[in-house]
Amino acid sequence: MTSENTPADEAEARAIQDELRHRLVLTEPGPPPGRGLVAGVDVAYDDARDLVAAAAVVLDAATLEVVEQATAVGRVSFPYVPGLLAFRELPTVLAALDSLTATPGLVVCDGYGLAHPRGFGLASHLGVVTGIPAIGVAKNPFTFTYEEPGARRGDASPLLAADGTEVGRALRTQDRVKPVYVSVGSRVSLDNACAHTLALSPRFRIPETTRHADSLCRRALREAAG
């Protein structure tokens, strides 16, 4: 195979995904919320120029202050295929993470882990190839069903796959605000993933990790595009 991160075509990508899925670690609780370093990653695209920019921002989990940040810009190396989005994003995300000097104890992705049509979204893929505990916190629902959680911060309801398996949770991070959609990537329990999400979202719907990474990758893309 060409690489586990840069497949030659869709068939190879699916084969890589199937292989990596067997390396998922779903039996570890993960690091405790509010301690150590937590990284957020996000990407932005300029389709007209075939560019993708990734940002990795490391926060002190106790204070939520930025400790370090890095960006990477590259060419989109894989076409858009539903269920295989990680292959478009991962090379640039890994380049941003590799530029960091700090080692985070958790990575928070703006996307999905197990709550994914093939059970292996970006958070799972990233967690497996880096070995770092990872979770996905998505802004919008995807290929699952759920009941609306209660209106208060911390209320949650299961995200259910077609076979009824719980693959994540709709989690209310602020009172009477639309929930986010939390799923395990690798090496973190779902309870702990939700606890981290709440700890990282003291004021806004979206975790601070994602807010910082989103702003930074958009700025990097604008600068790269000139």
C-alpha positions in Angstrom: 0.0 0.0 0.0 1.1 3.5 -0.7 0.6 4.8 2.9 -1.9 4.4 5.6 -2.5 8.1 5.3 -2.4 8.7 1.5 -4.1 5.9 -0.4 -3.9 5.7 -4.2 -7.7 5.3 -4.7 -11.0 4.6 -3.0 -10.6 0.9 -2.8 -7.2 1.2 -1.1 -8.6 3.8 1.3 -11.4 1.4 2.4 -8.9 -1.4 2.8 -6.7 0.8 5.0 -9.7 1.9 7.0 -10.7 -1.7 7.6 -7.2 -2.6 8.7 -6.8 0.4 11.1 -10.2 -0.2 12.6 -8.8 -3.4 14.2 -6.3 -1.3 16.0 -8.9 0.8 17.8 -8.5 0.8 21.6 -11.9 1.1 23.3 -11.1 -0.2 26.7 -9.1 2.7 28.2 -10.8 5.6 30.2 -8.5 8.2 28.8 -6.9 11.2 30.7 -8.8 13.0 33.4 -10.6 16.1 32.3 -9.2 19.5 33.4 -5.6 18.3 33.6 -2.5 18.3 31.4 -2.5 19.5 27.8 -5.3 19.1 25.3 -5.0 19.8 21.5 -7.7 20.8 19.1 -7.4 20.2 15.4 -9.4 21.6 12.5 -9.1 22.1 8.7 -10.2 24.6 6.1 -10.4 24.2 2.4 -9.9 26.4 -0.6 -11.4 24.2 -3.4 -10.7 26.7 -6.1 -7.0 26.5 -5.4 -7.0 22.8 -4.2 -5.6 23.8 -0.9 -6.2 22.5 2.6 -5.0 24.2 5.8 -4.8 22.5 9.2 -4.3 23.9 12.6 -3.3 22.3 15.9 -3.8 24.3 19.1 -2.6 23.1 22.5 -4.4 24.4 25.6 -3.7 24.0 29.3 -6.7 21.9 30.2 -7.0 23.6 33.7 -6.9 27.3 32.5 -7.8 26.8 28.8 -5.0 29.2 27.9 -3.1 28.6 24.6 0.2 26.9 25.2 1.3 26.4 21.6 -0.1 26.3 18.1 1.0 25.2 14.6 -0.4 25.2 11.1 0.3 23.3 7.9 -0.9 23.9 4.4 -0.9 21.4 1.6 -2.7 20.2 -1.6 -5.8 18.1 -1.3 -4.5 14.7 -2.0 -7.7 12.6 -2.0 -11.1 13.2 -3.6 -14.2 13.8 -1.5 -15.8 10.4 -0.8 -18.5 10.1 1.9 -17.1 8.0 4.8 -13.5 8.6 3.7 -13.1 12.3 4.6 -10.2 11.6 6.9 -8.0 10.8 4.0 -8.5 14.4 2.7 -7.6 15.9 6.0 -5.2 13.6 7.8 -1.9 14.3 6.1 -2.1 18.1 6.8 -3.5 17.5 10.3 -0.5 15.2 11.1 1.9 17.8 9.7 0.5 20.4 12.0 0.6 18.1 15.0 4.2 17.1 14.1 5.2 20.8 14.2 4.3 21.0 17.9 6.9 20.7 20.6 4.3 20.0 23.3 2.8 16.5 23.6 -1.0 16.7 24.3 -2.6 14.0 26.3 -5.8 14.3 24.3 -6.7 15.5 20.8 -10.2 16.9 20.1 -11.4 16.7 16.5 -14.1 18.8 14.9 -15.8 15.7 13.6 -16.6 12.1 14.4 -15.0 9.0 15.8 -17.2 5.9 16.1 -20.3 7.9 15.1 -19.4 7.4 11.4 -21.0 5.4 8.6 -17.9 3.0 8.6 -17.3 3.3 12.4 -14.0 5.1 11.8 -14.1 8.8 11.5 -11.2 11.3 11.7 -11.0 11.1 15.5 -10.6 7.3 15.4 -8.2 7.4 12.5 -6.1 10.1 14.1 -6.1 8.3 17.5 -4.9 5.1 15.9 -2.1 6.5 13.8 -0.7 8.8 16.5 -1.5 6.7 19.6 -2.8 9.8 21.3 -6.3 9.5 23.0 -8.8 11.3 20.7 -12.4 12.3 20.6 -14.7 13.8 18.1 -17.0 16.7 18.9 -19.1 17.6 15.9 -21.3 20.6 15.3 -24.0 18.8 13.2 -25.7 15.4 13.3 -24.6 12.8 10.8 -25.6 9.2 10.1 -27.4 8.4 13.4 -30.6 9.0 15.3 -31.1 10.6 18.7 -33.7 12.1 20.9 -33.3 15.8 21.9 -31.5 15.9 25.2 -32.8 18.0 28.2 -32.4 21.8 28.0 -29.7 22.2 30.7 -25.9 22.1 30.4 -24.7 18.5 30.8 -27.9 16.9 29.6 -27.3 14.2 27.0 -29.0 11.5 24.9 -27.5 8.5 23.0 -26.6 8.7 19.3 -27.8 5.4 17.8 -26.6 3.6 14.7 -29.1 1.8 12.5 -28.7 -1.4 14.6 -29.4 0.4 17.8 -25.8 0.6 19.0 -24.8 3.7 21.0 -22.0 5.3 19.0 -21.9 8.7 20.8 -24.1 11.3 22.6 -25.8 14.5 21.8 -24.5 16.7 24.6 -25.9 20.1 25.7 -22.8 22.2 26.6 -24.8 25.4 27.4 -28.4 25.8 28.7 -31.0 25.9 25.9 -28.4 25.9 23.2 -28.2 23.3 20.3 -26.2 20.2 21.4 -22.9 19.0 20.1 -22.3 15.5 19.0 -19.6 13.6 20.9 -18.1 10.3 19.9 -15.1 8.3 21.0 -12.0 8.3 18.7 -9.7 5.9 20.5 -8.3 5.3 24.0 -11.1 7.3 25.7 -14.4 6.2 27.2 -17.6 7.9 26.1 -18.3 9.2 29.6 -14.9 10.7 29.7 -15.2 12.2 26.2 -18.4 14.0 27.3 -16.7 15.2 30.5 -13.8 16.6 28.5 -16.2 18.3 26.2 -18.0 20.0 29.0 -14.7 21.0 30.7 -13.6 22.6 27.4 -16.8 24.4 26.8 -17.3 26.7 29.9 -18.8 29.6 28.0 -19.7 28.6 24.4 -21.4 25.7 22.7 -18.2 24.6 20.9 -15.0 23.5 22.9 -12.3 26.1 23.2 -9.9 23.7 21.4 -12.1 23.8 18.3 -12.8 27.5 18.5 -9.1 28.3 18.5 -8.2 25.7 15.8 -11.0 26.8 13.6 -9.9 30.5 13.7 -6.2 29.6 13.1 -6.7 27.2 10.2 -8.9 29.8 8.4 -6.3 32.4 8.9 -3.6 30.1 7.6 -5.7 29.3 4.5 -6.3 33.0 3.7 -2.5 33.7 4.0 -1.7 30.7 1.8 -4.2 31.7 -0.8 -2.8 35.2 -0.9 
